[in-house]
Amino acid sequence: MAVNRGTVTSGRVLLFALFLSSPTAIMLVVLTGAGRLDVWPALGTWVMVTSLLLPLVRSHLGELSGLANWVRSLAHGGDIATAPGKDGVALAEIAASVAALRRLWQHRSNELAETARWNASLLESLPDPLLLLDSGRRVVRANRAATRLFNRDPAGADLAAVLRDPAVTEAVQAVLSGAAAFRECEFTQAIPVERTFAARVDRLDGQPAFEAAIALLTLHELTAIRAMERMRADFVANASHELRTPLAALSGFIETLQGPARDDEEAREKFLGIMAEQSGRMSRLVADLLSLSRIELNEHSPPSETVDLARLVTSAAEALKPLAAPRGMELALDIAPGLPEVTGQPDELAQLLQNLMDNAVKYGNDGTRVEVGVALAETLPPGAGAALRSGPVVRLAVRDHGEGIAPEHLPRLTERFYRVDTARSRKMGGTGLGLAIVKHIVNRHRGLLTIDSRVGEGTTFTVWLPAAPP
C-alpha cells in the first residue's frame, strides 16, 4: 500500500531543502574563501544539491503529513485500515506502533464500555434503592428502585430535596468530608405511609464508574421486619396475658375453696363452675396456639389432596345449627351445582369453615341470617397470586348481619390476639386467634382472604381457593 501523503506547501518543502543543504553551503563558502573554488561553480554546486533534495524532501514531508493526518483521524475514531504503507520504512514502523497502540486503546475502551454497561444494568436491577452522590450532595444517578420509592427520578436534585432526614444528612456529610469511610443509620418515612429504612453511605474509592459520583447511599426497607418484631413482641405479651388471667383466677378460687369457702357448698359449686369455664378457655387457647404453630410450620408446603368444599360447608353448617337456633338465627347455604374440588387439606379447611361460620353466628344480630355461598369465581380480586391466576377458582363467602367493623380495624383483624371488642370476644369464648388461623390456612392453600364490612350492616369474609386439576 502506498504512503497516504498529506498536503505539503512548496514554501515548506523549499525551506526544509535549504535547511538540509546548509552544511553543503557552509563547506562551499569555506572552499571559496580559501581560493580553492570559484564563486560561480560553488553556487552552481549548491543549487544542484538543493534541487536534488527537493523531491526527496517533498516525499518525506508528504509521508510525515500523511502519518500526522492518520493519527489525527484515529483520535476522532478513524479506521486503522487507512494507515500509511511501507514505502517509508521508518514511518511504516511508527505507523505500525501507533496502529497497535490504537488497537490496544480500542480494546480497553470496549472493555470499559462493557463494564460501564454491566454496572449500569446491575445498578438498575438491584431491589434496594441506590443513590450516587457528588461532593455537593447532589444526586448523580438513581436506580429504578429509588425512582419508584420517590415517585420520580431524583437525578440532578439535592439530597435534602429528595430525602429529608437529619440522620441521613449527617451520615452523608460525614462520609463526604472524609470523617468516615462509611456510615449507617435508620430512619422512618411517614408519608404517604409509615416505612422504616436502614441507610448506608459508602465512599467510592478510586475512579468512580459514574462521573462526579464520590458516595453511594443504599436504602434497605425494614418495614416488614420491624412489623414482625412488633407482632412477635405483642404475641408473647398477649399470650402471656391470656394464659396468666385464667391461671390467676384458678389459683384464687383454689385458695378460696381451701380456706374460707371450704364448707360452703353454694360457693363451692359457683367457684367450680367458674374454674371449669376458665380451664376451658385455657384449653381452647392452647389448642389454637398449637394449631396455629402447626399450620405455620407447614405453610411453605402446599397440600396435595383434593377436597369437596361443598360437603365440608354442609357439615360445618349442620354442626353450628344448635349454636344459632337459640338466637333465632338461620344458616342459609347457597352452593352452586357441579363445583370442582379444591386442592387442600381436609382438616385445615374444616377448621377454616368452623372459624368463619362460628364468628358469623357469634357476631351476627339475633334473628338474622348467616349467608354462606360457594361458587366458581368469575373475576379475581387485586392481589391474587399465580396459583389463583393459573386456573379455575372456587369462591367461598361467609356473611353476617351484625354490627360490622370500622375500617381502621380491618387491616389488623388477622393479627394474633387482635380484637375489635376485647370484652365481647372473651365473653363469647374467643381466643383472638381464629382469624389468624384462617389467614395462615389460606396462605398454605395458595389462596386469598378478603374482608369487607360496613358498620351497622355486617361483615363478609371471602376466601378464594384454586380448584383441583381435573
C-alpha positions as CSV (number, residue, x, y, z in Angstrom):
1,M,0.0,0.0,0.0
2,A,1.4,3.4,-0.9
3,V,2.0,6.1,1.7
4,N,-1.0,8.3,2.2
5,R,0.7,11.6,1.6
6,G,-0.8,14.8,3.1
7,T,-0.8,18.2,1.6
8,V,2.7,19.9,1.8
9,T,3.2,23.5,0.6
10,S,6.1,24.4,-1.8
11,G,7.4,27.0,0.6
12,R,7.7,24.4,3.4
13,V,9.5,22.0,1.1
14,L,11.9,24.7,-0.1
15,L,12.7,25.8,3.5
16,F,13.3,22.2,4.6
17,A,15.5,21.6,1.5
18,L,17.5,24.8,2.2
19,F,18.0,23.6,5.8
20,L,19.3,20.2,4.7
21,S,21.6,21.8,2.1
22,S,23.1,24.3,4.6
23,P,26.1,22.0,5.5
24,T,27.0,21.9,1.8
25,A,26.7,25.6,1.5
26,I,29.0,26.2,4.5
27,M,31.6,23.8,3.0
28,L,31.4,25.6,-0.4
29,V,31.8,29.0,1.3
30,V,34.9,27.8,3.1
31,L,36.4,26.4,-0.1
32,T,35.6,29.6,-2.0
33,G,37.2,31.7,0.8
34,A,40.3,29.6,0.7
35,G,40.7,30.2,-3.0
36,R,40.2,26.6,-3.9
37,L,36.9,27.1,-5.7
38,D,35.4,29.9,-7.7
39,V,32.2,31.5,-6.7
40,W,30.1,30.5,-9.7
41,P,31.0,26.8,-9.6
42,A,30.3,26.8,-5.9
43,L,27.0,28.5,-6.4
44,G,26.1,26.0,-9.1
45,T,27.0,23.1,-6.9
46,W,24.8,24.3,-4.0
47,V,21.9,24.9,-6.4
48,M,22.3,21.4,-7.8
49,V,22.4,19.8,-4.4
50,T,19.3,21.8,-3.3
51,S,17.5,20.8,-6.4
52,L,18.3,17.1,-5.8
53,L,17.0,17.4,-2.2
54,L,13.6,19.0,-3.2
55,P,11.9,15.7,-4.4
56,L,13.3,13.7,-1.5
57,V,12.1,16.4,1.0
58,R,8.7,16.6,-0.7
59,S,8.3,12.8,-0.5
60,H,9.4,12.7,3.2
61,L,7.3,15.6,4.3
62,G,4.3,14.1,2.4
63,E,4.8,10.8,4.4
64,L,5.0,12.7,7.7
65,S,2.0,14.8,6.8
66,G,0.0,11.6,5.9
67,L,1.1,10.0,9.2
68,A,0.0,13.1,11.1
69,N,-3.4,13.1,9.3
70,W,-3.9,9.4,10.0
71,V,-3.0,9.8,13.7
72,R,-5.5,12.7,13.9
73,S,-8.2,10.6,12.3
74,L,-7.5,7.8,14.8
75,A,-8.1,10.4,17.6
76,H,-11.5,11.0,16.1
77,G,-12.4,7.3,15.7
78,G,-10.9,6.8,12.2
79,D,-10.2,3.4,10.7
80,I,-6.8,1.6,11.3
81,A,-7.0,0.2,7.8
82,T,-6.2,3.7,6.3
83,A,-2.7,3.5,7.9
84,P,0.3,4.6,5.7
85,G,2.1,1.9,3.7
86,K,5.6,0.6,3.7
87,D,7.3,2.9,1.2
88,G,9.0,4.6,4.1
89,V,10.4,2.0,6.4
90,A,10.9,4.3,9.4
91,L,7.5,5.9,9.0
92,A,5.9,2.5,8.5
93,E,7.3,1.3,11.8
94,I,5.9,4.3,13.5
95,A,2.5,3.8,11.9
96,A,2.5,0.1,12.9
97,S,3.3,1.1,16.5
98,V,0.6,3.7,16.5
99,A,-1.9,1.2,15.0
100,A,-1.0,-1.3,17.7
101,L,-1.5,1.4,20.3
102,R,-4.9,2.3,18.8
103,R,-6.0,-1.4,18.8
104,L,-5.0,-1.7,22.5
105,W,-6.8,1.5,23.3
106,Q,-9.9,0.4,21.4
107,H,-9.8,-3.0,23.2
108,R,-9.6,-1.3,26.6
109,S,-12.2,1.2,25.6
110,N,-14.6,-1.6,24.6
111,E,-13.9,-3.3,27.9
112,L,-14.6,-0.1,29.9
113,A,-17.8,0.5,27.9
114,E,-18.9,-3.1,28.6
115,T,-18.1,-2.7,32.2
116,A,-20.0,0.5,32.4
117,R,-23.0,-1.1,30.7
118,W,-22.8,-4.0,33.1
119,N,-22.5,-1.7,36.1
120,A,-25.5,0.3,34.9
121,S,-27.5,-2.8,34.3
122,L,-26.6,-4.2,37.8
123,L,-27.4,-0.9,39.4
124,E,-30.8,-0.8,37.8
125,S,-31.7,-4.4,38.6
126,L,-30.9,-4.2,42.4
127,P,-34.0,-4.3,44.5
128,D,-32.8,-1.8,47.1
129,P,-32.9,2.0,46.3
130,L,-29.5,3.3,45.4
131,L,-28.4,7.0,45.1
132,L,-25.0,8.1,43.7
133,L,-23.9,11.4,45.2
134,D,-21.3,14.1,44.2
135,S,-19.3,16.2,46.6
136,G,-22.1,18.7,46.9
137,R,-24.7,16.1,48.0
138,R,-26.3,16.3,44.5
139,V,-27.8,13.0,43.2
140,V,-25.8,12.0,40.2
141,R,-27.7,8.8,39.4
142,A,-30.5,6.7,40.9
143,N,-31.7,3.2,40.1
144,R,-35.3,2.1,39.3
145,A,-36.0,1.1,42.9
146,A,-35.1,4.7,44.0
147,T,-37.3,6.2,41.3
148,R,-40.2,4.0,42.5
149,L,-39.6,5.0,46.1
150,F,-39.6,8.7,45.5
151,N,-42.2,8.6,42.6
152,R,-39.7,10.4,40.3
153,D,-36.2,10.3,39.1
154,P,-34.1,12.2,41.7
155,A,-31.1,12.6,39.4
156,G,-29.9,16.2,39.5
157,A,-31.7,17.1,42.7
158,D,-30.1,17.9,46.0
159,L,-30.3,15.1,48.5
160,A,-32.1,17.3,51.0
161,A,-34.9,17.8,48.5
162,V,-35.2,14.1,48.0
163,L,-34.8,12.7,51.5
164,R,-35.4,15.0,54.4
165,D,-34.0,13.2,57.4
166,P,-31.3,14.6,59.7
167,A,-29.7,11.2,60.4
168,V,-29.2,10.5,56.7
169,T,-27.9,14.0,56.1
170,E,-25.4,13.7,58.9
171,A,-24.2,10.3,57.7
172,V,-23.7,11.6,54.1
173,Q,-21.9,14.7,55.3
174,A,-19.5,12.6,57.5
175,V,-18.6,10.4,54.5
176,L,-18.2,13.3,52.1
177,S,-16.0,15.2,54.5
178,G,-13.7,12.2,54.9
179,A,-14.5,11.8,58.6
180,A,-15.6,8.2,57.9
181,A,-15.3,5.7,55.1
182,F,-18.9,4.7,55.7
183,R,-21.9,5.4,58.0
184,E,-25.1,3.6,58.8
185,C,-28.3,4.9,60.3
186,E,-32.0,4.0,60.4
187,F,-34.9,6.4,59.7
188,T,-38.7,6.4,59.3
189,Q,-40.5,7.9,56.4
190,A,-44.0,8.9,57.4
191,I,-45.5,10.0,54.1
192,P,-47.6,8.6,52.4
193,V,-47.4,5.6,54.7
194,E,-45.0,4.9,57.5
195,R,-42.0,3.0,56.2
196,T,-38.7,2.2,58.0
197,F,-35.4,2.1,56.2
198,A,-31.7,1.2,57.0
199,A,-29.4,3.6,55.2
200,R,-25.7,3.0,54.5
201,V,-23.4,5.6,53.0
202,D,-20.1,4.4,51.4
203,R,-17.3,6.5,49.9
204,L,-16.4,5.4,46.3
205,D,-12.6,4.9,46.3
206,G,-10.6,5.1,43.0
207,Q,-12.1,6.2,39.7
208,P,-15.9,6.2,40.0
209,A,-18.0,4.3,37.5
210,F,-20.2,7.4,37.0
211,E,-18.8,10.9,36.5
212,A,-18.6,13.1,39.6
213,A,-20.0,10.3,41.9
214,I,-18.0,10.0,45.1
215,A,-20.5,8.4,47.5
216,L,-23.1,5.7,47.4
217,L,-26.3,5.8,49.5
218,T,-28.1,2.5,49.8
219,L,-31.6,2.1,51.4
220,H,-32.9,-1.2,52.7
221,E,-36.5,-1.3,53.8
222,L,-37.1,-2.7,57.3
223,T,-40.8,-2.1,57.5
224,A,-41.8,-5.7,57.3
225,I,-39.1,-6.8,59.7
226,R,-40.0,-4.1,62.3
227,A,-43.7,-5.0,62.0
228,M,-42.8,-8.7,62.5
229,E,-40.8,-7.8,65.6
230,R,-43.7,-5.8,67.0
231,M,-46.1,-8.6,66.2
232,R,-43.8,-11.1,67.9
233,A,-43.4,-8.9,71.0
234,D,-47.2,-8.4,71.1
235,F,-47.8,-12.1,70.6
236,V,-45.6,-13.0,73.5
237,A,-47.1,-10.3,75.7
238,N,-50.7,-11.2,74.7
239,A,-50.1,-15.0,75.0
240,S,-48.7,-14.5,78.5
241,H,-51.6,-12.3,79.5
242,E,-54.2,-14.7,78.0
243,L,-52.7,-17.6,79.9
244,R,-52.0,-15.7,83.1
245,T,-55.6,-14.4,83.5
246,P,-57.3,-17.8,83.8
247,L,-54.4,-19.2,85.8
248,A,-54.7,-16.4,88.3
249,A,-58.4,-17.0,88.5
250,L,-57.9,-20.7,89.1
251,S,-55.3,-20.0,91.7
252,G,-57.5,-17.6,93.5
253,F,-60.5,-19.9,93.6
254,I,-58.4,-22.8,94.8
255,E,-57.1,-20.7,97.7
256,T,-60.7,-19.6,98.5
257,L,-62.0,-23.2,98.4
258,Q,-59.1,-24.3,100.6
259,G,-59.8,-21.6,103.1
260,P,-63.0,-19.6,103.8
261,A,-65.3,-21.4,101.5
262,R,-64.1,-24.9,102.4
263,D,-67.5,-25.8,103.9
264,D,-69.7,-23.5,101.8
265,E,-71.4,-25.8,99.3
266,E,-73.1,-23.0,97.4
267,A,-69.8,-21.1,97.0
268,R,-68.0,-24.3,96.1
269,E,-70.5,-25.0,93.2
270,K,-70.2,-21.4,91.9
271,F,-66.4,-21.4,92.0
272,L,-66.1,-24.8,90.5
273,G,-68.3,-23.6,87.6
274,I,-66.1,-20.6,87.0
275,M,-63.0,-22.7,87.3
276,A,-64.3,-25.1,84.7
277,E,-65.0,-22.1,82.4
278,Q,-61.5,-20.7,82.9
279,S,-59.9,-24.1,82.3
280,G,-61.9,-24.5,79.2
281,R,-60.8,-21.1,78.0
282,M,-57.2,-22.0,78.6
283,S,-57.6,-25.3,76.8
284,R,-59.1,-23.6,73.8
285,L,-56.2,-21.1,73.8
286,V,-53.5,-23.8,74.0
287,A,-55.3,-25.8,71.3
288,D,-55.4,-22.7,69.0
289,L,-51.8,-21.9,69.7
290,L,-50.8,-25.5,68.8
291,S,-53.0,-25.4,65.7
292,L,-51.5,-22.1,64.6
293,S,-47.9,-23.3,65.1
294,R,-48.6,-26.5,63.1
295,I,-50.1,-24.6,60.2
296,E,-47.3,-22.0,60.2
297,L,-44.8,-24.9,60.2
298,N,-46.3,-26.3,57.0
299,E,-47.2,-23.1,55.4
300,H,-44.5,-23.3,52.8
301,S,-45.6,-26.8,51.8
302,P,-48.8,-26.6,49.8
303,P,-51.3,-29.5,50.3
304,S,-51.7,-32.1,47.6
305,E,-55.1,-33.7,48.5
306,T,-58.4,-32.9,46.9
307,V,-61.4,-31.7,49.0
308,D,-65.1,-31.4,48.3
309,L,-65.6,-27.9,49.7
310,A,-69.4,-28.1,49.3
311,R,-69.6,-31.1,51.5
312,L,-67.4,-29.5,54.2
313,V,-69.7,-26.4,54.1
314,T,-72.8,-28.5,54.6
315,S,-71.2,-30.4,57.5
316,A,-70.0,-27.2,59.2
317,A,-73.5,-25.7,58.9
318,E,-75.1,-28.7,60.5
319,A,-72.7,-28.6,63.4
320,L,-73.4,-24.9,64.0
321,K,-77.2,-25.1,63.9
322,P,-77.5,-25.8,67.7
323,L,-75.5,-22.6,68.4
324,A,-77.6,-20.5,66.0
325,A,-81.1,-21.8,66.9
326,P,-81.3,-20.3,70.4
327,R,-80.7,-16.8,69.0
328,G,-83.3,-17.3,66.2
329,M,-80.5,-17.2,63.5
330,E,-80.6,-19.1,60.2
331,L,-77.7,-20.6,58.3
332,A,-78.5,-20.0,54.6
333,L,-76.4,-22.0,52.2
334,D,-76.1,-21.1,48.5
335,I,-73.9,-23.8,46.9
336,A,-73.5,-23.8,43.1
337,P,-74.1,-27.2,41.5
338,G,-71.2,-29.1,39.8
339,L,-68.4,-27.4,41.7
340,P,-64.9,-28.8,41.2
341,E,-63.0,-29.9,44.2
342,V,-60.2,-27.8,45.6
343,T,-56.6,-28.7,46.3
344,G,-56.3,-28.7,50.1
345,Q,-56.0,-30.4,53.5
346,P,-59.5,-31.5,54.7
347,D,-59.0,-30.9,58.4
348,E,-57.5,-27.4,57.9
349,L,-60.3,-26.4,55.5
350,A,-62.8,-27.7,58.0
351,Q,-61.2,-25.6,60.7
352,L,-61.3,-22.6,58.4
353,L,-65.0,-23.1,57.8
354,Q,-65.6,-23.6,61.5
355,N,-63.8,-20.4,62.5
356,L,-65.5,-18.2,59.9
357,M,-69.0,-19.6,60.4
358,D,-68.7,-19.6,64.2
359,N,-67.6,-16.0,64.1
360,A,-70.6,-15.1,61.9
361,V,-73.0,-16.7,64.3
362,K,-71.3,-15.1,67.4
363,Y,-71.2,-11.6,66.0
364,G,-74.4,-11.6,63.9
365,N,-77.5,-10.0,65.4
366,D,-80.3,-12.1,66.8
367,G,-82.9,-13.2,64.3
368,T,-80.7,-12.6,61.3
369,R,-79.3,-14.9,58.6
370,V,-75.7,-16.1,58.2
371,E,-75.2,-16.4,54.4
372,V,-72.7,-18.9,53.1
373,G,-72.1,-19.0,49.4
374,V,-69.8,-21.3,47.4
375,A,-69.4,-20.8,43.6
376,L,-66.9,-20.6,40.8
377,A,-65.2,-17.2,40.8
378,E,-65.9,-15.2,37.7
379,T,-63.3,-12.5,38.5
380,L,-60.4,-12.3,40.8
381,P,-59.7,-9.5,43.4
382,P,-56.4,-7.5,43.4
383,G,-53.6,-9.3,45.0
384,A,-54.5,-12.8,43.6
385,G,-51.3,-14.9,43.3
386,A,-50.1,-17.1,40.5
387,A,-51.9,-20.2,41.8
388,L,-55.2,-18.4,41.5
389,R,-54.4,-16.9,38.1
390,S,-53.4,-20.2,36.6
391,G,-56.8,-21.9,36.6
392,P,-60.4,-22.1,37.9
393,V,-61.0,-20.6,41.4
394,V,-63.7,-21.6,43.9
395,R,-65.0,-18.6,45.9
396,L,-66.3,-19.1,49.5
397,A,-68.2,-16.2,51.1
398,V,-69.5,-16.0,54.7
399,R,-71.6,-13.0,55.5
400,D,-73.2,-12.0,58.8
401,H,-75.7,-9.2,59.6
402,G,-74.1,-7.9,62.7
403,E,-72.7,-4.5,63.9
404,G,-70.0,-4.5,61.3
405,I,-66.4,-3.5,61.7
406,A,-64.9,0.0,61.4
407,P,-62.5,0.4,58.5
408,E,-59.5,1.2,60.8
409,H,-59.7,-2.3,62.3
410,L,-59.9,-4.3,59.0
411,P,-56.1,-4.4,58.2
412,R,-55.3,-5.9,61.7
413,L,-58.2,-8.4,62.0
414,T,-55.9,-11.4,61.1
415,E,-53.2,-10.5,63.7
416,R,-52.8,-12.8,66.6
417,F,-54.9,-11.8,69.6
418,Y,-56.3,-8.7,67.9
419,R,-59.8,-8.0,69.0
420,V,-62.2,-5.2,68.0
421,D,-64.1,-5.6,71.2
422,T,-62.0,-7.4,73.7
423,A,-64.6,-7.8,76.4
424,R,-67.3,-9.1,74.0
425,S,-64.8,-11.5,72.4
426,R,-63.8,-13.0,75.7
427,K,-67.4,-13.3,76.8
428,M,-68.1,-15.3,73.8
429,G,-65.2,-17.6,74.3
430,G,-62.9,-16.2,71.7
431,T,-59.2,-16.7,71.9
432,G,-58.2,-13.9,69.4
433,L,-56.5,-16.5,67.2
434,G,-59.4,-17.6,65.0
435,L,-58.8,-15.3,62.1
436,A,-55.0,-15.6,62.3
437,I,-55.5,-19.4,61.8
438,V,-57.8,-18.7,58.9
439,K,-55.2,-16.4,57.3
440,H,-52.4,-19.0,57.6
441,I,-54.6,-21.8,56.3
442,V,-55.5,-19.7,53.2
443,N,-51.8,-18.9,52.7
444,R,-50.8,-22.5,52.8
445,H,-53.5,-23.3,50.3
446,R,-52.1,-20.6,48.0
447,G,-55.4,-18.7,48.2
448,L,-56.6,-15.3,49.2
449,L,-58.7,-13.9,52.0
450,T,-60.6,-10.6,51.6
451,I,-62.7,-8.8,54.3
452,D,-65.5,-6.3,53.5
453,S,-67.5,-4.7,56.3
454,R,-70.0,-1.8,56.8
455,V,-70.7,-0.5,60.2
456,G,-74.3,-1.3,61.1
457,E,-74.7,-3.7,58.2
458,G,-72.4,-6.7,58.8
459,T,-69.2,-8.3,57.5
460,T,-68.3,-10.6,54.6
461,F,-65.3,-12.9,54.7
462,T,-64.4,-14.2,51.2
463,V,-61.9,-17.0,50.6
464,W,-60.6,-17.7,47.1
465,L,-59.1,-21.2,46.6
466,P,-57.6,-22.7,43.5
467,A,-59.6,-25.6,42.1
468,A,-58.0,-29.0,41.8
469,P,-56.8,-30.1,38.4
470,P,-59.4,-32.3,36.6
